[in-house]
């Protein structure tokens, strides 16, 4: 048979093999109606440890299903699992769904960093652990944690440690107008009030290294066996927690120990996010001009928060807003 010249060929003579990108794909996804509910309690190099039905005795190692793509899955997330959920050594389940979150604690490395770091999901309260001495308290850090807590939907609680070294009255007075609950602990006493505060709840702990955070966790969860570190000679603690982990409380509930941090960036938080947590100012803030930072004169001369009748918490609110904006307070 004579070979055709390419000039004599038409589309009927050419067979085109479709590429992978042209293959029709269904948008339908399996419903996984029989998936098992679980809570993520640890994350390590692409593997998630999950407590099935929030039962710490039934832990399963899981991977993220391909259908989730790059959906973030963090400690505290409520997820649905399929596959082998026995928890036996060598088994691996798949996370096929992440449930809607009720709260989200986030931070950035600094105020210019566009990359958000999700610390924990679905925590009910945030314990801001601060030493009263050795190292001395840093109110700027506390303010920023309060901002992140309000913006993320968590109840903030001041947890002041080392009360055997210094008094707590001066620091507590700074936050009296905000009505932030507080717990004070001593090294030479068991943290009974703290145990009552976290009982039956999901509580995240955040604080600088060296403030005694991991020591508290060890007292609350005797089996935690977390490393604790001594404060260095220059007054800065060494990091003893390297990743967030949820630990079950003996009487019910969870504590999430987070890595010690030296800064708490708020690039992801807007001024309106903070004001929304203050009921007496939220409605009035809607009448402020666009872009108002609600700081008042001279930064925001047309801010209407000064016209609100109940202004008792306004100075505290503006201190938090100034901290978010990176201004000296």
Secondary structure, DSSP 8 states (H G I E B T S, - for coil): -----GGG--GGG------GGGS---------TT-EEEEEEEEETTEEEEEETT-TTSEEEEEE-GGGTT----TT-EEEEEE--S--TT--EEEEEE---S-EEEEBSSTT----EEEEES-SEEEEEEESSSS---HHHHHHHHHHHHHHT-EEEEEEE-TTTS-SHHHHHHTGGGT-EEEE--TTS--HHHHHHHTTSEEEEE--TTSSHHHHHHHHSTT---------TTS-------S-EEEE-TTS-EEEE----S--B-TT--HHHHHTT-HHHHHHHTTS-TT--S--TTTTTT-GGGG-S--TTHHHHHHHHHHHTT---
